[in-house]
Amino acid sequence: MKNIVLVLFFILFFCASAVNSYAKSGSFLSQIKLFGTFASSYTYNFANPVANTEYPQGNYNGNYIDNYKVNGFTVNEFDITVSKNAFSNGRNNFGIGFKVSLDTGENIQSVGPYTGNYNYYTESVYNRPLYGFRQFYVSLGIPVGNGLKIYLGEKNYLIGFESYNLSRLWENTYSPITAIEPGELTGIFFKYPFTKSLNMVFGVAMTDNAMVPIDRYPTFEYIASYKPFNFLKLHEGIVYGAENFVIYDNNLYKDNLNKFFYNFIDAKYKFLKYWTAVLDYEVGLNGGINKSIIYNIGINPAEFNSSQNVYPSALISTSDSTFDKSRFSGIAFYLHHYYVSHYGRFSQTIREAEVSDPQGMWEEESVPGTAYRYFDSTFTLGYRPPAEILKNVQFRIEFENQTANRPVYGDGNSFQDTINAMAVYTFGN
């Protein structure tokens, strides 16, 4: 499978390059866009964690969705995207578009099992495949009102304020809130601009985080983007569905009875020309683990476990409509500043985040049934050189402190300090 995906990756790249070179007229081919991102970094952990008998995965930067390799270089992202806007000929004309994004690198492993491989869930986060499709859909442009777009296929879900594409981030790493976020949805989605300031998306997906569904129960999506003023932009998103599962003895079992609920809301405020502040709040609720599923599998709830984690009876649910068994909430604040001189473009970003995982069911390092609180402080410096040959390159260095109320980092630490140096290159027509 790995070889097939890599072959498809390079076929997509070279075909897109050929299309880009050939398309010089106003034809369909000329409306096809090729763009991509390459990001690589080096991370140093000042705690120098190592693996041992008590902490067999102690030689990783704990609770990271990328940059998890201690003291080493990595490719964080290599993204190739080919797309066409369904409204390339204007919103008054019917149109057809598409988007295909193929990715490899460490930051993709948190997003989803792109081929529906159950091993994605049963294996350690550090053993997940580092390649796959991030987006794969066709779109239809319907000349109704302000222009209705319909998407069919696998589509990115917004992850709060942050983005899976590192070129669109101010930082090198993601906040701990990312653990709650859905990633990809596969289904049908409707996007409509009600006004110049208000866009909405409604969708029904047959899966959460996979191209091949774990179950066939619907997941519902809603996103609103509202910009009342040039200096203020608001987002809100909701995902509600029945995409749940139980992992026992390295096997995955469907649990379609309990529902999950995810909501984010963020506000982006620009002020004093070069300053931007963002406040992002996210919450996740789940009904826990359904008792009937456990009994049908033939598991004694008192002995129920997934890998090395034991689920206390308090997390076993008897209802399919309550969310009191598993909760998660997080808040992040960003302050970003930049200025441009003849020496290049300089930027500085501060990120402060706090998350609460009171039942231990969301974060990668949490143990089910145990209450956790995580804190993240990040300071990132960015530089884009003025030279024409480097106009699409940004260099960033980041200092990050992560703290928890329990020893979850490396080989038994309650905190970790890291420094990460990253280069991000973007390209496209």
C-alpha positions as CSV (number, residue, x, y, z in Angstrom):
1,M,0.0,0.0,0.0
2,K,2.8,2.4,0.9
3,N,4.5,1.9,-2.5
4,I,1.1,2.5,-4.3
5,V,0.5,5.7,-2.5
6,L,4.0,7.0,-3.2
7,V,3.7,6.2,-6.8
8,L,0.4,8.0,-7.0
9,F,2.1,10.9,-5.2
10,F,4.7,11.4,-7.8
11,I,2.3,10.7,-10.7
12,L,0.1,13.5,-9.3
13,F,3.0,15.8,-9.1
14,F,4.4,15.3,-12.6
15,C,0.9,15.3,-14.2
16,A,0.1,18.5,-12.5
17,S,3.3,20.0,-13.6
18,A,2.6,19.0,-17.2
19,V,-0.9,20.5,-17.0
20,N,0.6,23.7,-15.5
21,S,3.0,24.0,-18.4
22,Y,0.5,23.2,-21.1
23,A,-2.4,25.3,-19.9
24,K,-1.8,28.8,-21.3
25,S,-5.3,29.6,-22.7
26,G,-8.7,30.1,-21.1
27,S,-9.5,26.4,-21.4
28,F,-10.5,24.0,-18.7
29,L,-6.8,23.0,-18.2
30,S,-5.8,26.6,-17.6
31,Q,-8.1,26.8,-14.7
32,I,-6.4,23.9,-12.9
33,K,-4.0,25.0,-10.1
34,L,-1.0,23.2,-8.7
35,F,0.3,24.2,-5.3
36,G,2.1,22.6,-2.4
37,T,4.1,22.9,0.8
38,F,7.3,21.4,2.0
39,A,8.3,21.8,5.7
40,S,11.2,20.2,7.5
41,S,12.5,20.9,11.0
42,Y,14.8,19.9,13.8
43,T,13.5,19.5,17.4
44,Y,15.6,19.4,20.5
45,N,14.1,18.4,23.9
46,F,16.0,19.8,26.8
47,A,14.9,16.9,29.1
48,N,16.7,14.4,26.8
49,P,14.0,11.7,27.4
50,V,15.0,8.1,26.7
51,A,13.0,4.8,26.5
52,N,13.2,2.4,29.3
53,T,11.2,-0.5,30.8
54,E,8.8,1.8,32.7
55,Y,8.4,4.2,29.8
56,P,8.9,2.2,26.5
57,Q,8.0,5.2,24.4
58,G,9.9,7.7,26.6
59,N,12.2,8.6,23.6
60,Y,9.4,10.7,22.0
61,N,8.3,14.3,22.6
62,G,5.1,13.4,24.5
63,N,1.7,14.7,23.5
64,Y,2.8,16.0,20.1
65,I,0.9,15.3,16.9
66,D,4.1,16.1,15.0
67,N,7.7,16.9,15.8
68,Y,7.5,13.9,18.1
69,K,11.1,12.6,17.4
70,V,13.5,13.6,20.1
71,N,16.6,15.5,19.0
72,G,16.4,14.9,15.3
73,F,15.4,16.2,11.9
74,T,12.2,15.2,10.2
75,V,10.0,16.0,7.3
76,N,6.8,17.5,8.8
77,E,4.9,18.0,5.6
78,F,5.2,17.5,1.9
79,D,1.9,18.4,0.3
80,I,0.9,18.3,-3.4
81,T,-2.5,19.7,-4.3
82,V,-4.2,19.9,-7.7
83,S,-7.5,21.8,-7.8
84,K,-10.0,23.6,-9.9
85,N,-12.6,26.1,-8.6
86,A,-16.1,25.0,-9.6
87,F,-16.8,28.7,-10.2
88,S,-13.8,29.4,-12.4
89,N,-16.1,30.9,-15.0
90,G,-18.1,33.0,-12.6
91,R,-20.9,32.3,-10.1
92,N,-23.5,32.9,-12.8
93,N,-22.4,29.7,-14.7
94,F,-22.7,26.0,-13.8
95,G,-19.3,24.6,-13.2
96,I,-17.3,21.5,-12.1
97,G,-14.3,21.5,-9.9
98,F,-12.2,19.2,-7.8
99,K,-9.4,19.1,-5.2
100,V,-6.8,16.3,-4.6
101,S,-4.3,16.7,-1.8
102,L,-1.7,14.1,-1.3
103,D,0.5,14.4,1.8
104,T,3.4,12.8,3.5
105,G,5.3,13.8,6.7
106,E,4.9,13.6,10.5
107,N,2.0,16.0,10.8
108,I,-0.3,13.9,8.7
109,Q,-0.5,11.0,11.2
110,S,-3.0,12.8,13.4
111,V,-5.5,13.5,10.7
112,G,-7.0,10.2,9.8
113,P,-6.7,6.8,8.3
114,Y,-7.1,7.8,4.7
115,T,-7.7,4.4,3.4
116,G,-9.9,3.2,6.3
117,N,-7.3,1.0,7.7
118,Y,-8.3,-0.1,11.2
119,N,-4.6,-0.5,12.2
120,Y,-4.5,3.3,12.4
121,Y,-6.6,3.1,15.6
122,T,-5.1,0.0,17.1
123,E,-1.4,0.9,16.7
124,S,0.6,3.5,18.6
125,V,0.4,7.1,17.3
126,Y,4.1,6.8,16.5
127,N,3.5,3.9,14.1
128,R,0.8,5.4,12.0
129,P,1.3,5.7,8.3
130,L,2.9,9.0,7.3
131,Y,1.2,9.4,3.9
132,G,-2.2,9.6,2.4
133,F,-4.9,11.8,0.9
134,R,-5.8,14.9,2.9
135,Q,-8.6,15.9,0.6
136,F,-10.2,14.1,-2.3
137,Y,-13.4,15.5,-3.7
138,V,-15.3,16.9,-6.7
139,S,-17.3,20.1,-6.5
140,L,-20.3,21.5,-8.4
141,G,-21.0,25.1,-8.8
142,I,-24.7,25.8,-9.0
143,P,-25.7,29.3,-10.2
144,V,-28.4,29.9,-7.5
145,G,-28.5,33.2,-5.7
146,N,-24.9,34.1,-4.6
147,G,-23.6,30.7,-5.9
148,L,-24.0,27.3,-4.2
149,K,-21.1,24.9,-4.0
150,I,-21.7,21.2,-3.5
151,Y,-18.7,19.0,-2.5
152,L,-18.7,15.2,-2.8
153,G,-15.9,13.2,-1.2
154,E,-13.3,13.6,1.5
155,K,-13.0,17.2,2.7
156,N,-11.0,18.9,5.4
157,Y,-12.8,19.9,8.5
158,L,-11.5,23.2,10.1
159,I,-9.4,22.5,13.2
160,G,-10.4,25.5,15.2
161,F,-8.1,28.4,14.3
162,E,-5.2,26.4,13.3
163,S,-4.6,24.7,9.9
164,Y,-3.2,21.3,8.8
165,N,-1.0,23.2,6.3
166,L,2.0,24.4,8.1
167,S,2.5,27.4,5.7
168,R,-0.8,28.8,7.0
169,L,0.3,28.5,10.7
170,W,2.2,31.1,12.6
171,E,3.9,28.4,14.7
172,N,5.8,25.2,14.0
173,T,3.7,23.0,16.2
174,Y,0.0,22.6,17.0
175,S,-1.7,23.4,20.3
176,P,-2.8,20.5,22.5
177,I,-6.4,21.3,21.6
178,T,-5.8,19.5,18.3
179,A,-6.5,16.2,20.0
180,I,-10.2,16.9,20.0
181,E,-10.6,17.9,16.4
182,P,-12.3,15.7,13.8
183,G,-9.9,16.1,10.9
184,E,-11.6,14.9,7.7
185,L,-15.2,14.1,6.8
186,T,-16.3,12.1,3.8
187,G,-19.7,12.8,2.4
188,I,-21.7,15.6,0.8
189,F,-21.3,19.3,1.8
190,F,-23.1,22.5,0.8
191,K,-21.4,25.9,1.0
192,Y,-23.3,29.1,0.4
193,P,-22.4,32.8,0.8
194,F,-25.5,34.4,2.3
195,T,-23.8,37.8,2.2
196,K,-20.3,39.1,1.5
197,S,-19.7,38.8,5.3
198,L,-21.4,35.5,6.0
199,N,-20.5,32.0,4.6
200,M,-22.0,28.8,5.9
201,V,-21.3,25.1,5.3
202,F,-23.7,22.2,6.0
203,G,-22.7,18.6,5.5
204,V,-23.7,15.0,6.0
205,A,-20.8,12.5,6.2
206,M,-20.8,8.8,6.4
207,T,-17.5,8.8,8.3
208,D,-15.3,10.8,10.6
209,N,-11.6,10.7,9.9
210,A,-11.6,8.0,7.3
211,M,-12.2,7.6,3.6
212,V,-13.8,4.2,4.3
213,P,-16.4,4.5,7.1
214,I,-16.1,2.5,10.3
215,D,-19.9,2.6,10.3
216,R,-22.7,3.9,8.1
217,Y,-24.3,6.2,10.5
218,P,-24.4,9.9,9.6
219,T,-22.2,12.6,11.0
220,F,-23.4,16.1,10.6
221,E,-21.3,19.2,10.0
222,Y,-22.0,22.9,10.3
223,I,-19.5,25.8,9.9
224,A,-20.2,29.5,9.9
225,S,-17.7,32.3,8.9
226,Y,-18.8,35.9,9.7
227,K,-16.7,39.0,9.1
228,P,-18.8,42.0,10.3
229,F,-15.8,44.4,10.0
230,N,-12.5,44.3,8.1
231,F,-10.6,44.0,11.4
232,L,-12.8,41.2,12.9
233,K,-13.6,37.7,11.8
234,L,-15.6,35.0,13.6
235,H,-15.8,31.3,13.1
236,E,-18.0,28.6,14.6
237,G,-18.2,24.9,13.8
238,I,-20.1,21.9,15.0
239,V,-19.8,18.2,14.3
240,Y,-22.3,15.7,15.7
241,G,-22.5,12.0,14.9
242,A,-22.3,8.4,15.8
243,E,-18.8,7.6,14.7
244,N,-17.6,5.7,17.8
245,F,-15.7,2.5,18.3
246,V,-14.3,0.2,21.0
247,I,-10.7,-1.2,20.8
248,Y,-10.2,-4.4,22.7
249,D,-7.4,-7.0,22.4
250,N,-6.0,-5.1,19.4
251,N,-9.4,-5.3,17.5
252,L,-11.8,-2.6,16.6
253,Y,-15.6,-3.0,17.3
254,K,-18.3,-0.6,16.1
255,D,-20.2,1.4,18.7
256,N,-22.9,3.3,16.8
257,L,-25.2,3.9,19.7
258,N,-23.3,6.6,21.6
259,K,-23.0,10.1,19.9
260,F,-20.2,12.6,20.0
261,F,-20.4,16.4,19.8
262,Y,-17.6,18.8,18.9
263,N,-17.8,22.6,18.8
264,F,-15.3,25.4,18.2
265,I,-15.6,29.1,18.1
266,D,-12.8,31.6,17.5
267,A,-12.5,35.4,17.0
268,K,-9.7,37.0,15.0
269,Y,-9.0,40.7,15.7
270,K,-6.6,42.8,13.7
271,F,-5.3,46.1,15.2
272,L,-2.6,48.6,14.9
273,K,-1.9,47.5,11.3
274,Y,0.7,44.9,12.1
275,W,-0.9,43.1,15.1
276,T,-3.4,40.2,15.3
277,A,-5.0,38.6,18.3
278,V,-7.0,35.4,18.3
279,L,-9.1,33.7,20.9
280,D,-10.1,30.1,20.2
281,Y,-12.4,27.9,22.4
282,E,-13.2,24.3,21.7
283,V,-15.2,21.6,23.5
284,G,-15.8,17.9,22.9
285,L,-18.5,15.7,24.5
286,N,-19.0,11.9,24.3
287,G,-21.4,9.4,25.8
288,G,-18.5,7.1,26.8
289,I,-18.4,3.4,26.0
290,N,-21.8,1.7,25.5
291,K,-22.4,-1.2,27.9
292,S,-24.4,-3.3,25.4
293,I,-21.4,-3.2,23.0
294,I,-19.1,-4.5,25.8
295,Y,-21.5,-7.3,26.6
296,N,-22.0,-8.3,23.0
297,I,-18.2,-8.6,22.6
298,G,-18.2,-10.8,25.7
299,I,-16.0,-8.5,27.7
300,N,-16.2,-8.2,31.5
301,P,-16.4,-4.5,32.0
302,A,-14.2,-4.8,35.1
303,E,-11.5,-6.1,32.9
304,F,-12.1,-4.0,29.8
305,N,-8.9,-2.6,28.4
306,S,-7.5,-1.1,25.2
307,S,-3.8,-1.7,24.8
308,Q,-2.4,-0.9,28.2
309,N,-5.2,1.3,29.3
310,V,-8.0,0.1,31.7
311,Y,-11.4,1.8,31.4
312,P,-13.1,2.2,34.8
313,S,-16.8,1.3,35.1
314,A,-17.5,5.0,35.4
315,L,-16.9,5.4,31.7
316,I,-19.2,2.6,30.7
317,S,-22.5,4.2,29.5
318,T,-26.0,2.8,29.7
319,S,-27.5,5.7,27.6
320,D,-27.2,6.6,24.0
321,S,-28.1,10.3,24.5
322,T,-25.9,11.7,27.3
323,F,-22.5,13.3,27.1
324,D,-21.5,13.1,30.8
325,K,-19.0,10.2,30.4
326,S,-16.4,12.0,28.4
327,R,-15.6,15.7,28.2
328,F,-12.9,17.9,26.8
329,S,-12.4,21.6,26.7
330,G,-9.6,23.9,25.6
331,I,-8.8,27.6,25.1
332,A,-6.0,29.1,23.2
333,F,-4.8,32.7,22.8
334,Y,-2.6,33.9,20.0
335,L,-0.8,37.3,19.6
336,H,0.9,37.8,16.3
337,H,3.0,40.7,15.1
338,Y,5.0,41.3,11.9
339,Y,6.9,44.0,10.1
340,V,8.6,44.4,6.8
341,S,12.0,46.1,6.1
342,H,14.5,46.0,3.3
343,Y,16.1,43.1,5.3
344,G,13.0,40.9,4.9
345,R,9.8,40.1,6.7
346,F,10.0,39.5,10.5
347,S,7.3,38.0,12.7
348,Q,6.7,37.1,16.4
349,T,4.0,34.9,17.8
350,I,2.9,34.0,21.3
351,R,0.5,31.2,21.9
352,E,-0.9,30.3,25.3
353,A,-3.2,27.2,25.6
354,E,-4.9,25.3,28.4
355,V,-6.9,22.1,28.0
356,S,-8.9,20.0,30.4
357,D,-9.4,16.2,29.9
358,P,-11.2,15.3,33.2
359,Q,-12.0,11.7,32.1
360,G,-8.7,11.0,30.3
361,M,-10.4,10.0,27.1
362,W,-9.1,12.6,24.5
363,E,-5.4,13.4,24.7
364,E,-2.8,11.0,23.4
365,E,-1.0,10.8,26.7
366,S,-4.1,10.6,29.0
367,V,-5.0,7.4,30.8
368,P,-8.8,6.7,30.8
369,G,-10.5,7.4,34.1
370,T,-7.9,9.9,35.2
371,A,-8.2,13.7,35.2
372,Y,-5.7,15.7,33.3
373,R,-4.9,19.3,32.7
374,Y,-2.4,20.5,30.0
375,F,-0.7,23.9,29.6
376,D,1.2,25.1,26.5
377,S,3.3,28.2,26.1
378,T,4.9,28.9,22.7
379,F,7.0,31.7,21.3
380,T,7.8,31.6,17.6
381,L,10.1,33.9,15.5
382,G,9.7,33.9,11.7
383,Y,11.8,35.4,9.0
384,R,11.2,35.6,5.2
385,P,14.3,36.8,3.3
386,P,14.0,39.6,0.7
387,A,15.9,37.8,-2.0
388,E,13.8,36.9,-5.0
389,I,15.1,33.3,-5.0
390,L,13.9,32.8,-1.4
391,K,10.5,34.7,-1.7
392,N,8.6,31.5,-1.0
393,V,10.7,30.3,1.9
394,Q,10.1,31.1,5.6
395,F,12.5,30.2,8.4
396,R,11.0,29.8,11.9
397,I,12.5,29.1,15.3
398,E,10.2,28.1,18.2
399,F,10.5,27.8,21.9
400,E,7.8,25.7,23.6
401,N,7.0,24.7,27.2
402,Q,4.4,22.0,27.9
403,T,3.3,21.3,31.4
404,A,0.8,18.7,32.8
405,N,-0.6,17.9,36.2
406,R,0.8,14.3,35.8
407,P,4.1,12.9,34.5
408,V,3.2,12.2,30.9
409,Y,6.2,13.5,29.0
410,G,9.2,11.4,27.9
411,D,10.5,9.1,30.6
412,G,8.3,10.4,33.5
413,N,8.3,14.2,33.4
414,S,5.5,16.5,34.2
415,F,6.9,19.1,31.8
416,Q,9.1,19.4,28.7
417,D,10.9,22.3,27.1
418,T,11.7,22.1,23.4
419,I,13.2,24.2,20.7
420,N,12.3,23.7,17.0
421,A,13.9,25.2,13.9
422,M,11.8,24.9,10.8
423,A,12.0,25.8,7.1
424,V,8.7,26.1,5.1
425,Y,8.7,26.3,1.3
426,T,5.5,26.9,-0.8
427,F,5.1,26.7,-4.5
428,G,2.3,27.0,-7.0
429,N,0.9,28.6,-10.2
